[in-house]
Amino acid sequence: MRIALDATYSVDPHPSGIAVYSRELLSGLARVHPEDRFLHCYRPKQFFAAPRLQNASKRLLLPPLPTFRADVFHALNQRLDRRPAKRVVCTFHDLFVMTNEYSSEDFRTRFIEQARQAGMKADLIIAVSQFTADQVNTLLHVPKERIRVVPHGIRTPSGTSEIKRENVVLFVGALQVRKNVIRLIEAFEQMPREWTLVLAGATGFGAGEIMQRVKTSHARERITITGYASNQEIDLLYARASVFAFPSLDEGFGMPVLEAMARGLPVITSNRSALPEVAGDAALLVNPYRTEEIASALLRLADDARLRAELAEAGRHRAKLFSWKNAVERTYDVYRELAS
């Protein structure tokens, strides 16, 4: 097959979320299917910074989009300005912008229009979770028959297991309203003084309020904000921590939950959005709007080493169900379905 992909989002100096998905898919497809030809398509700003992979060539995406001589075109991030090939598939990661005030009004308006256009123009939609698939169906009115669920994979752990664990509660993700960081801080304030909280991630929408809440916290000397952290730095934090807390209000998938599980961390996460689907029965699930529930779960894990060990073991098994190899092959199955 000849497969064109919008690779724009893979070019990011600080990759997370969609950038990680894009990179894993682009490299995995080219590696696993050397018999095919891949066109990696970029908008002008990203074109020259993008690497060239084996059995893949680079193309420009210019407005209006050119028509590519390809069996399938894959838009990797719920944006499809028009149909640039005979058969088109589009990945939807989440639709939280449509359901709450987690972004600016301008971004919300632009996102909703792009999502609607992508939902109408794509032959098939890949949703990264059943939760996201259901939202694509109900919010964008895309028939279920046109939606395929292909979960994300996760990075495999690096060799940091020799590090001794400390009394650290770790959060990994952007510091933004949607991630519910302020309630996590308020819950952490109820933990014993020997525990510390590490917030690892770049700043996002509403980060100013989070920073101010840390400044006014009576536990501020026990709270560390790292800013953006590389994969190597994140792996060291996963290895040091004893508890992973991710009480996000809305996730289309939730890669950090599985990455923490794969590294042997007991996880606290939300009982909302896609997080129960991803975590299964290998985490403590809490109502993210109830600070006392988050605090109770933190205290429970702090006091019970046996429970931490049980959840860590369950999490390792859960994480093994998700791999980028599987995501690549199931995505390729969607291409085959369209091309046939």
C-alpha positions in Angstrom: 0.0 0.0 0.0 0.9 3.6 -0.4 -0.1 5.4 2.9 0.0 9.2 3.5 -0.1 10.5 7.1 -0.3 14.0 8.5 2.9 13.9 10.5 2.8 17.5 11.6 2.3 16.8 15.3 5.3 14.5 15.6 7.6 17.5 15.4 7.7 18.8 18.9 10.8 19.6 21.0 8.8 18.6 24.2 6.7 15.6 23.0 3.8 14.4 25.0 0.4 13.0 24.2 -0.4 13.4 20.5 3.3 14.0 19.6 4.2 10.7 21.2 1.4 8.9 19.5 2.4 10.4 16.1 6.1 9.5 16.5 5.3 5.9 17.6 2.9 5.4 14.8 5.1 6.8 12.1 8.2 4.9 13.1 6.3 1.7 13.9 4.5 1.5 10.6 7.6 2.1 8.6 9.5 -0.5 10.6 6.9 -3.2 10.6 5.7 -2.8 7.0 8.8 -2.2 4.9 6.9 -3.5 1.8 4.7 -0.4 1.8 5.5 3.2 0.9 4.7 6.0 3.4 4.3 9.7 2.8 4.9 11.8 5.9 3.1 15.0 5.3 4.0 18.2 7.2 2.8 21.8 7.4 5.6 24.2 6.3 6.7 25.2 9.8 7.5 21.5 10.7 8.7 20.3 7.3 12.4 21.1 7.5 12.7 20.0 11.2 11.2 16.6 10.5 13.5 13.5 10.1 13.2 11.2 7.2 12.5 7.5 8.0 13.4 4.5 5.9 10.7 3.6 3.2 9.1 7.0 3.9 9.3 10.3 2.1 8.4 13.8 3.1 5.6 15.9 1.6 4.3 19.4 2.3 0.8 20.0 3.5 -0.2 23.4 2.1 -3.6 25.1 2.1 -5.5 24.0 0.2 -4.3 20.5 0.8 -2.8 18.7 -2.2 -4.2 15.4 -3.4 -1.8 12.6 -2.6 -1.4 9.5 -4.8 -2.1 7.2 -1.9 -4.4 4.4 -1.0 -5.1 5.9 2.4 -4.6 9.3 4.1 -4.4 9.3 7.9 -5.0 12.5 9.9 -3.4 11.8 13.3 -5.1 14.5 15.3 -8.8 15.1 14.6 -8.1 17.7 12.0 -9.0 17.2 8.3 -9.2 20.4 6.2 -10.4 18.4 3.2 -10.0 15.0 1.7 -6.5 14.7 0.3 -6.9 11.1 -0.9 -9.6 8.7 -2.1 -9.8 7.0 1.4 -9.3 8.9 4.6 -9.1 7.9 8.3 -8.8 10.3 11.2 -7.7 9.7 14.8 -9.7 11.3 17.6 -7.9 11.5 21.0 -10.4 13.4 23.1 -13.3 15.9 22.9 -13.0 17.5 26.3 -12.8 21.0 24.7 -16.4 20.5 23.8 -17.7 19.5 27.2 -16.2 22.0 29.6 -14.2 25.2 30.0 -10.7 23.7 29.8 -9.4 26.2 27.1 -9.8 29.7 25.8 -12.9 30.6 23.9 -11.0 31.1 20.6 -9.4 27.7 20.8 -12.7 26.1 21.7 -14.4 27.6 18.7 -11.6 26.6 16.3 -11.4 23.1 17.8 -15.1 22.4 17.6 -15.2 23.4 13.9 -12.1 21.3 13.0 -13.6 18.3 14.9 -16.9 18.5 13.1 -15.2 18.8 9.7 -13.0 15.8 10.5 -16.0 13.8 11.6 -17.9 14.5 8.4 -15.0 14.1 5.9 -13.3 10.9 7.2 -14.4 7.5 5.9 -13.4 5.9 9.2 -12.6 7.3 12.7 -10.0 5.8 15.0 -10.9 6.6 18.7 -8.2 5.9 21.3 -10.7 4.6 23.8 -14.3 3.4 23.9 -15.1 6.6 26.0 -13.8 8.8 23.1 -15.6 6.6 20.6 -18.9 7.2 22.4 -18.2 11.0 22.5 -17.5 11.1 18.8 -20.8 9.3 18.3 -22.9 11.5 20.6 -21.2 14.9 20.2 -20.4 14.8 16.5 -23.1 12.4 15.4 -20.7 10.1 13.7 -22.4 6.7 13.3 -20.9 3.9 15.4 -20.3 1.9 12.2 -17.6 4.4 11.1 -15.7 4.3 14.4 -12.8 1.9 15.3 -11.3 1.8 18.8 -7.5 1.5 18.8 -5.9 2.2 22.2 -2.6 4.0 22.7 0.5 2.1 23.7 3.0 3.0 26.4 6.8 3.4 26.6 8.6 0.4 28.0 10.4 1.0 31.3 14.1 1.9 31.2 16.7 0.4 33.6 16.0 2.4 36.8 14.6 -0.3 39.0 17.7 -0.2 41.3 16.7 3.2 42.7 15.3 3.1 46.2 11.7 4.3 46.5 11.0 7.4 48.6 7.9 8.9 50.3 7.0 10.7 47.1 3.6 11.2 45.5 4.1 11.8 41.8 1.9 13.5 39.3 2.9 13.6 35.6 1.0 15.8 33.2 0.5 19.4 32.1 -0.3 21.8 34.9 -3.7 22.9 33.8 -7.3 23.1 35.0 -8.4 19.8 33.4 -5.8 17.8 35.3 -7.3 18.8 38.7 -4.0 19.7 40.2 -5.4 22.1 42.8 -7.5 19.4 44.4 -4.5 17.1 44.4 -2.5 19.8 46.2 -5.3 20.2 48.8 -5.6 16.5 49.3 -1.8 16.1 49.7 -1.8 18.8 52.4 -3.5 16.2 54.7 -0.6 13.7 54.3 2.2 13.2 57.0 5.1 15.6 56.9 7.5 12.9 55.7 5.8 12.8 52.3 6.5 15.1 49.4 4.6 15.9 46.2 6.3 16.2 42.8 4.3 17.8 39.9 6.1 17.0 36.7 4.9 18.7 33.5 4.8 21.8 31.4 2.4 24.6 32.1 -1.0 24.8 30.4 -4.4 26.5 30.6 -5.0 27.8 34.2 -1.4 27.2 35.4 -1.2 30.5 37.1 -3.9 29.5 39.6 -2.0 26.3 40.3 1.2 28.1 40.9 -0.6 30.5 43.3 -2.2 27.6 45.2 1.3 26.1 45.7 2.6 29.4 47.0 -0.2 29.7 49.6 -0.1 26.1 50.7 1.1 25.3 54.2 2.9 22.3 52.6 4.6 24.4 49.9 8.1 23.4 51.1 7.2 19.8 50.4 5.9 20.4 46.9 8.2 20.4 43.9 7.3 21.7 40.4 9.7 20.3 37.8 8.5 22.0 34.6 8.7 20.0 31.4 10.7 16.8 32.1 12.4 14.5 29.5 11.7 10.8 29.3 14.9 10.1 31.2 13.9 12.5 34.0 10.4 11.1 34.1 11.7 7.6 34.4 13.8 8.6 37.4 10.8 10.1 39.1 8.7 7.0 38.4 11.5 5.0 40.0 11.8 7.2 43.1 8.1 7.7 43.8 6.0 5.4 46.0 2.5 6.6 44.8 1.2 7.9 41.5 -1.7 10.3 41.6 -3.6 11.3 38.5 -7.1 12.6 39.5 -7.8 14.2 36.1 -11.3 15.6 35.4 -11.3 14.4 31.7 -9.1 12.2 29.6 -9.5 10.6 26.2 -7.1 7.9 27.3 -4.5 8.6 30.1 -1.1 7.3 29.1 0.6 8.4 32.4 -1.6 6.0 34.3 -0.3 3.0 32.4 3.3 4.3 32.3 3.3 4.5 36.1 1.8 1.0 36.3 4.4 -0.4 34.0 7.1 1.0 36.3 5.6 -0.7 39.4 3.8 2.3 41.0 0.5 2.0 42.8 -2.0 4.4 41.1 -4.8 6.6 42.2 -6.9 8.0 39.4 -10.4 9.2 38.5 -13.6 7.3 38.2 -14.5 9.5 35.2 -14.0 9.7 31.4 -11.6 7.1 29.9 -9.6 6.5 33.1 -11.6 3.6 34.6 -11.5 1.9 31.1 -7.7 2.3 31.0 -6.9 1.5 34.7 -9.3 -1.5 35.0 -9.2 -2.9 38.5 -5.5 -2.2 39.0 -5.9 1.3 40.6 -7.8 3.1 43.4 -10.5 5.1 41.6 -11.8 8.3 43.2 -14.3 11.0 42.4 -12.0 13.8 41.2 -14.4 16.5 42.3 -14.2 15.3 46.0 -10.9 16.4 47.6 -11.6 14.2 50.6 -11.8 11.1 48.4 -8.4 11.9 46.9 -7.0 12.6 50.3 -8.4 9.3 51.7 -6.8 7.3 48.9 -3.4 9.0 49.4 -3.5 8.3 53.2 -4.6 4.7 52.6 -1.6 4.1 50.3 0.8 6.0 52.6 -0.2 3.8 55.5 -0.5 0.4 53.8 2.7 -1.0 52.2 1.0 -4.2 51.4 -1.7 -2.5 49.4 0.9 -0.5 47.5 2.6 -3.8 46.6 -0.6 -5.4 45.5 -1.6 -2.5 43.3 1.9 -2.3 41.9 1.7 -6.0 40.8 -1.8 -5.6 39.4 -0.6 -2.5 37.5 2.3 -4.3 35.9 0.0 -6.9 34.5 -2.5 -4.3 33.4 0.1 -2.3 31.5 1.2 -5.3 29.5 -2.1 -5.2 27.7 -1.2 -2.0 26.0 1.7 -1.7 23.5 2.7 0.5 20.6 3.3 -2.6 18.5 -0.4 -3.6 19.0 -1.5 0.0 18.3 0.5 0.0 15.0 -0.9 -3.3 13.8 -4.5 -2.4 14.7 -4.1 0.9 12.9 -2.8 -0.9 9.8 -5.8 -3.2 9.9 -8.0 -0.1 9.5 -5.9 0.9 6.5 -6.4 -2.5 5.0 -10.2 -2.3 5.6 -10.4 1.0 3.8 -8.1 0.1 0.9 -10.1 -3.1 0.2 
